[in-house]
Every structure is written in C-alpha cells, then in structure tokens.
Amino acid sequence: MISGKEVTLQRKLKIEPIEGSYNSYAVNEKEKRDWNGSVYLACVAAILAIVFFS
C-alpha cells in the first residue's frame, strides 16, 4: 500500500521460512483444495444415513 490505494492480489501466496537459513523465506502459490474426496464422502454418508433411517 504505497500510494494509499488498496490493491487486491491476483494470486494467493504462501510464505514459509526456509529451514537452516536466517531471515530467508520461500514464496509459493497456495494450492487449491481438492474437494472431490470430501464430496464423495458426503454422498456416501448421506446414502448410508437414508438407508439406515428407512
């Protein structure tokens, strides 16, 4: 924020300190979450709940 205007970032960054170094950081892009496994698990749980309560 140098000019006083807020600028939104285009990318999400993940900053981590580098082990064994002094005041050095690795800058990586944040990985997107993989929701496929969670959606699959939720569907299986819903089917089991329907079968159990029927």
TITIMI-577038 format. One line per 2 residues: number of its first residue (from 1); their letters; for each residue x, y, z of N, C-alpha, C, O. Coordinates in Angstrom, 2 decimals, always signed. Layout:
BEGIN
NUM = A = X/Y/Z/X/Y/Z/X/Y/Z/X/Y/Z | ...;
***
This chain:
BEGIN
1 = MI = +0.84/-1.16/+0.00/+0.00/+0.00/+0.00/+0.89/+1.23/+0.00/+0.98/+1.92/+1.01 | +1.53/+1.51/-1.09/+2.45/+2.63/-1.18/+1.70/+3.91/-1.51/+1.96/+4.95/-0.90;
3 = SG = +0.79/+3.86/-2.45/+0.10/+5.07/-2.90/-1.15/+5.38/-2.07/-1.83/+6.37/-2.35 | -1.46/+4.58/-1.08/-2.64/+4.82/-0.28/-3.87/+4.11/-0.81/-4.92/+4.13/-0.17;
5 = KE = -3.75/+3.48/-1.97/-4.86/+2.73/-2.55/-4.66/+1.26/-2.26/-3.54/+0.74/-2.36 | -5.75/+0.59/-1.92/-5.66/-0.84/-1.66/-5.73/-1.59/-2.98/-6.61/-1.35/-3.80;
7 = VT = -4.79/-2.50/-3.18/-4.72/-3.29/-4.40/-4.96/-4.75/-4.04/-4.30/-5.29/-3.15 | -5.91/-5.37/-4.73/-6.16/-6.79/-4.47/-5.15/-7.63/-5.25/-4.81/-7.32/-6.39;
9 = LQ = -4.70/-8.69/-4.61/-3.74/-9.58/-5.26/-4.45/-10.52/-6.21/-5.58/-10.95/-5.94 | -3.82/-10.82/-7.30/-4.36/-11.75/-8.28/-4.17/-13.19/-7.83/-4.97/-14.06/-8.16;
11 = RK = -3.10/-13.44/-7.08/-2.77/-14.79/-6.66/-2.74/-14.87/-5.15/-2.49/-13.87/-4.47 | -2.98/-16.05/-4.64/-2.83/-16.31/-3.21/-1.44/-16.86/-2.98/-1.06/-17.86/-3.60;
13 = LK = -0.68/-16.23/-2.10/+0.70/-16.65/-1.87/+0.84/-17.27/-0.49/+0.14/-16.90/+0.46 | +1.74/-18.21/-0.40/+2.05/-18.89/+0.86/+3.53/-18.65/+1.14/+4.38/-19.07/+0.36;
15 = IE = +3.83/-17.99/+2.25/+5.21/-17.64/+2.58/+5.66/-18.48/+3.76/+5.04/-18.46/+4.82 | +6.74/-19.24/+3.57/+7.26/-20.14/+4.60/+8.73/-19.85/+4.83/+9.48/-19.61/+3.88;
17 = PI = +9.16/-19.88/+6.09/+10.60/-19.72/+6.36/+11.38/-20.94/+5.88/+10.90/-22.07/+5.95 | +12.58/-20.70/+5.39/+13.44/-21.78/+4.91/+14.26/-22.28/+6.09/+14.92/-21.50/+6.78;
19 = EG = +14.21/-23.60/+6.32/+14.95/-24.19/+7.44/+16.45/-24.05/+7.24/+16.95/-24.18/+6.12 | +17.15/-23.77/+8.31/+18.61/-23.69/+8.26/+19.13/-22.38/+7.72/+20.34/-22.24/+7.53;
21 = SY = +18.27/-21.40/+7.45/+18.73/-20.12/+6.96/+18.21/-19.02/+7.88/+17.24/-19.21/+8.61 | +18.85/-17.89/+7.82/+18.47/-16.77/+8.66/+17.72/-15.74/+7.83/+18.26/-15.18/+6.87;
23 = NS = +16.47/-15.49/+8.20/+15.67/-14.44/+7.58/+15.46/-14.67/+6.08/+15.45/-13.71/+5.31 | +15.29/-15.93/+5.66/+15.02/-16.26/+4.27/+13.69/-16.99/+4.20/+13.37/-17.82/+5.04;
25 = YA = +12.92/-16.67/+3.19/+11.58/-17.23/+3.06/+11.35/-17.76/+1.65/+11.88/-17.22/+0.68 | +10.56/-18.82/+1.55/+10.15/-19.36/+0.25/+8.73/-18.86/-0.02/+7.85/-18.96/+0.83;
27 = VN = +8.52/-18.34/-1.22/+7.21/-17.83/-1.61/+6.62/-18.79/-2.62/+7.16/-18.97/-3.71 | +5.49/-19.41/-2.25/+4.82/-20.37/-3.12/+3.36/-19.96/-3.27/+2.80/-19.29/-2.40;
29 = EK = +2.76/-20.38/-4.36/+1.33/-20.15/-4.52/+0.57/-21.16/-3.70/+0.96/-22.32/-3.63 | -0.52/-20.72/-3.08/-1.34/-21.64/-2.30/-2.00/-22.62/-3.25/-2.47/-22.26/-4.33;
31 = EK = -2.03/-23.85/-2.81/-2.65/-24.89/-3.62/-4.14/-24.87/-3.39/-4.61/-24.64/-2.28 | -4.88/-25.12/-4.45/-6.33/-25.21/-4.31/-6.68/-26.53/-3.65/-6.04/-27.55/-3.87;
33 = RD = -7.72/-26.49/-2.83/-8.15/-27.71/-2.15/-8.85/-28.63/-3.13/-9.55/-28.20/-4.04 | -8.63/-29.90/-2.91/-9.28/-30.92/-3.72/-10.54/-31.34/-2.98/-10.46/-32.05/-1.98;
35 = WN = -11.70/-30.91/-3.48/-12.97/-31.18/-2.82/-13.59/-32.50/-3.28/-14.62/-32.90/-2.73 | -13.02/-33.18/-4.25/-13.62/-34.41/-4.79/-13.78/-35.47/-3.71/-14.83/-36.11/-3.64;
37 = GS = -12.78/-35.68/-2.90/-12.85/-36.69/-1.86/-13.89/-36.35/-0.81/-14.60/-37.23/-0.33 | -14.00/-35.08/-0.45/-14.97/-34.66/+0.56/-16.39/-34.79/+0.04/-17.29/-35.20/+0.78;
39 = VY = -16.61/-34.45/-1.22/-17.95/-34.57/-1.81/-18.35/-36.04/-1.90/-19.49/-36.39/-1.59 | -17.42/-36.88/-2.31/-17.68/-38.32/-2.40/-18.03/-38.88/-1.02/-18.98/-39.66/-0.89;
41 = LA = -17.27/-38.50/-0.01/-17.52/-38.98/+1.34/-18.88/-38.49/+1.86/-19.59/-39.25/+2.52 | -19.25/-37.27/+1.56/-20.55/-36.73/+1.98/-21.69/-37.48/+1.31/-22.71/-37.75/+1.94;
43 = CV = -21.54/-37.81/+0.04/-22.58/-38.56/-0.68/-22.75/-39.96/-0.10/-23.87/-40.43/+0.09 | -21.65/-40.63/+0.18/-21.71/-41.97/+0.77/-22.36/-41.90/+2.15/-23.18/-42.76/+2.48;
45 = AA = -22.00/-40.90/+2.95/-22.59/-40.76/+4.28/-24.08/-40.48/+4.18/-24.86/-41.01/+4.98 | -24.50/-39.67/+3.22/-25.92/-39.38/+3.04/-26.68/-40.62/+2.62/-27.77/-40.87/+3.13;
47 = IL = -26.13/-41.41/+1.71/-26.78/-42.65/+1.27/-26.91/-43.63/+2.44/-27.96/-44.25/+2.62 | -25.85/-43.76/+3.23/-25.90/-44.66/+4.38/-26.93/-44.18/+5.42/-27.62/-45.00/+6.02;
49 = AI = -27.02/-42.87/+5.61/-28.00/-42.34/+6.57/-29.43/-42.60/+6.08/-30.30/-42.94/+6.87 | -29.66/-42.45/+4.78/-31.00/-42.70/+4.23/-31.36/-44.17/+4.38/-32.48/-44.50/+4.76;
51 = VF = -30.41/-45.05/+4.09/-30.66/-46.49/+4.20/-30.89/-46.87/+5.67/-31.77/-47.68/+5.97 | -30.13/-46.29/+6.57/-30.24/-46.62/+7.99/-31.58/-46.17/+8.57/-32.20/-46.90/+9.34;
53 = FS = -32.04/-44.96/+8.20/-33.28/-44.42/+8.76/-34.53/-44.85/+7.99/-35.64/-44.50/+8.39 | -34.37/-45.59/+6.90/-35.55/-46.04/+6.13/-36.10/-47.33/+6.69/-37.09/-47.85/+6.16;
***
